[in-house]
Amino acid sequence: AGGTLFVLYIIILYTKLNPGLLYRIFTSFFGWICFTELLQAILALSPLGIFLAKYMVQLSPSDYITDDKKEGRKEEAIAANGMSLNPPEGESRSDILALQACGLPAAVISLAVIVVYWLGVTNTEAMTSSVSTLRSVAFTNNYIAESIGLITLGQIAIESYVAGCALLSGLFLYDALSVFKSDAMVTVATTIEAPVKLLFATVLPTQGRYPFGVLGLGDIVIPGVFIAMLRQFDIEQWYDENVELTIINKKKKASNSFFNSNKKLNKITTKKNDEDKEIILMSLSSPEASTDLYASADTPYFTTGLVSYAVGLGLTFVVLYMTGKGQPALFYIVPSLLIGSSGTALIRQELSVLWSYKGARAAAAGRARKDLIEESNEKGRKEGGKS
């Protein structure tokens, strides 16, 4: 990130090249993918999702099972027509059908938002003379940028509290130096126009001044990853203390009653195709709700993290308003997060537990590494004994 920022800064200052155009094209394409994925899930949760799922089933080929005597499971037959019926744990089969049915509408709507964004951001004259244009650009930009941020949050994770503290501390120094000791970050943020930041437009700018207030995606994603780690810590703590075999058994039953029964599925494969479609449509008419496996879990660290982030971000805007100068948001957010999380652990007498916390994947990787070393040592001892 620092290297990219430095290169862009040098290009802007010392060349006549326009790095913003290429950067905007790339981030807009990536934003379209992220916005489509996010909007697809939102549409699937709405009544439109079930409506489109029914329509998709009705339009599917009626001969996806060509022989009544042909053996095989119903899921395989439907999957061959692009409909997967193997949901993740906690989701129902109707959720998956609705999600797949909303893919194309989400892609079209997302593309329309990208087009509106480009029409506004390339109209430089309107951006300096019309508040409505400024707000339109900010509105569409923020949709795209927020989608990138949310999808990114789902792809990266911090596996230990110590690693999270180290990451935040490093970015705290980097953000402060980039703003207080250099104009690099402010120059890049106000020169390159791309959907990698949140924009705030209220009034027309004075001559030569950047027309938006800015909050970088890094000020959202990095703290968000740390807060997600706190939630994972909450969940694992709650799971270790409360989960019993009865809860595990309940999770196995938490799904659509029709599609979750293999016996029923095997029977359905012997029915006529039109009857099969009718059964699927009936199940979509009264879909079973998804199951939140951790709805009852206590999340004190996650809640504290959210409040701490709000406090740090609020303090950033207060200082910005008082000084009238750009502020490094992480300079205020990071101390708030670290004080909030460690303070909660201190009050709950869990400071050592939090400090030594490692996520499930990190613990599994550690065990695998230990087993590999032991296996290698054992192999070496055997080879040494033979010689």
Summary of the structure (lengths in Angstrom):
residues: 387
radius of gyration: 26.4
end to end distance: 52.2
largest distance: 85.1
contacts: 1116
relative contact order: 0.12
helix: 70%
strand: 3%
